Amino acid sequence: MVIDTLYKDYFQKSKIFLYPVLDIKRGACVIPEQTYLGWNTHIKPEDTKLVAVYPRRTDKEFLNFKNNVLLKHSRVTDYIELSETNLLITFDLSDISDNYQLFLKGKYSQMSKDFKYKILNFFDKHSGNYVYVESFLFPEKYFRLYADLLNVSESLLREVGELCSPPNLEKENLIAEVIDLQNKKILG
């Protein structure tokens, strides 16, 4: 696939750059509806966590995934039933804090090589997202292309150094309340 247009709307950076490092297989039967860096005032981006909102289902496939993948995941710190339809699960990313801090600054190309390949390998090489993610993580070979698409000089893009904007911390903050605090469950 070739990049011939650029993303104009904001996309959830935590879902593209952080969710893949959880090593939950692409194409799993359950994927988060969305991911965030914070939750109201309970979790802030500097807490080095990934907040994932999953659909709350009762079918066997989901319960198997929840019990055998999500709740057994080594990074899970919280499991909260947010509502009748959603679960909130937080993952601790403190062991990758150097890459996480670069992510917060929008310095995707400066993250460690292993970290970048873990992200990139999450995406199907034949999907539309793959080439975009590759350009964000390894911008060197894409500066000319983006300069042409943006009608700016290549040297300007090289000076900026990144081809993807930093995460918008307002959009990466989940605004949701727990309906019934009796349902709150904390692991660990």
N, C-alpha and C positions, 0 to 999 in steps of 0.2 A: 504494500500500500504506500502511496505517496501523499505527502502533506500538500494539499492545495488550498486549504482555508485554515484559519486560526479560530480557536475557541473564543467566542465573544462573551459568553456568559460565564459566571463563576461556577467552578466545579469544586466539590468537596476534596480539598487537598489531602486530608487525613485518610480518605478512602483509597486514594491513588498511591500515596507514598508511605503510609504506615500500616494499613490493614494487611498488605501482602507480607509483612515481616512476621505476622502471627503464624505463618506456615499452615494456615487452614486452606486446604486444597481449593483451587479455582474450580468452579463448577459444583461445589458442595450443594447438597439439597437445600440448605438454608444459607442465605446471605443476609447481612445486615441491611435494614432499610436505609440506614445512614450511619455515618461515623462522625465523631466530634472530638475536639481537644479539651472541651470543658462541659460542665453541666451546671447551669444556674450559677450559684456561688459555692456549690459543694465541691466542684473540681475545677481547677484552673489549668491553663496550658502549662504553667511551670511545674505542675505536679507530675509531669511526664507519664501521662496515662492516655489511653485511647478509649473513648466511650463509644460503644456500639449499641444501636437500637435494633433489636431483632423483633420480627413478628411473633406474637405469642400464639402458638398453635397447640392443638391437643392430638394431632394425628401421630401415628406410630413413627413415621419417618422423622418428624420433628423431635419427638421425645427421645428417640435414639440418638439423634445428633446432639441435642442439648445435654443428655446425660453422659455420652461417650466422647464428645469432642469439646463442647464449650465448658462444661463444668469440671472436666478433667484437665483443661488447658493450664499449663504451668504459669501463665501470666495473669490468669483471672484473679481479680481482687474483690470484685463486688458482683452480685447477682441480685437485681432488684426488679420486681414485678411493678412496672410503671403504671400500667392500666390493664383493662380487659384485653387489649389488643397488642401491647408492647412490653418487651423485656429490655432492661438496660443491663449491659454487662461491661465492666471496666477491665482493661488489661494494663498491667504495669509494664512500662517501657524503660524503666530507670537504668537497666543494664545496657541500653543503647543510647544513653543520654547525649553523647557527643554528636551522633547522627541526628538525634531528635532536635538538638539545639540548632544545628545547621538547617534542618527542615523548617523550624519556626522562623528562621531568618530568610527563608526562601533561597538558600544556598544549596540547591539540589545537586548541582554538579560537583560540589565540594565534599559530599558525603563519601564515605569509604567505598572503595570499589566493590567489595563483597556485598555491602548493604545495597548499593545500586543494582547489582545483578540479581539480588534476591527480589527486589521490587520488579525489575524488568521481566524476570523469568516467571513471575506470577501471571503475566498476560500472555494470551495466545499470540504467537508470532504472526498469525494471519488476521488478527482483529484490527479494527480501526484504532483502538487505543494504543497498541503496541508502539507504533512509530512515533506517536506523540510523546509517550512516556520516555522512549529512547531519546528523543530530542531534548527533553527536559533534563534528563540525567547526564547525557553526553552531548552537550550543545555544540562542541567544536565543529562537527561536520554539518551542522545545520544553520550556522550563522548566515551564510549567503542566501539560503532559501528563505529564512525568516526576514532578512533584510529586503528581499524582493517582495515578499508578501505584505510587508509593512510599509514599503516604499521609504526606507531609511537606509543610512549607510551601514555597511557591515561593521565598520570600525566602531560605530555607536553601540551596536549590539555587543561587540566584543568587550567594550568598556563596561557595559552593564554586567556582562558575564553570564546572565541567566536568561532563559527563554520562557520562563513561567513565573508568574507573580507569586509572592509569598502568600501563605494562608491568611485569609481574612478572619481574625479572631472572633469577630461578632458572628459571622456565619458558621464558624466552627464551634459555637457554644450552643449546646442544647438547652432550650427553654422548655422545661416540662416539670410538672410536679407529680409526686407519687400520690395517687388517688387515695389509697388507704395505707397509712404508715404501718399497720399491722402486717402488711405483706412484705415489708422490707426484710431482706435477708442479706447478710454480709458473710462472705466466705473469708477464711484465713484469719 
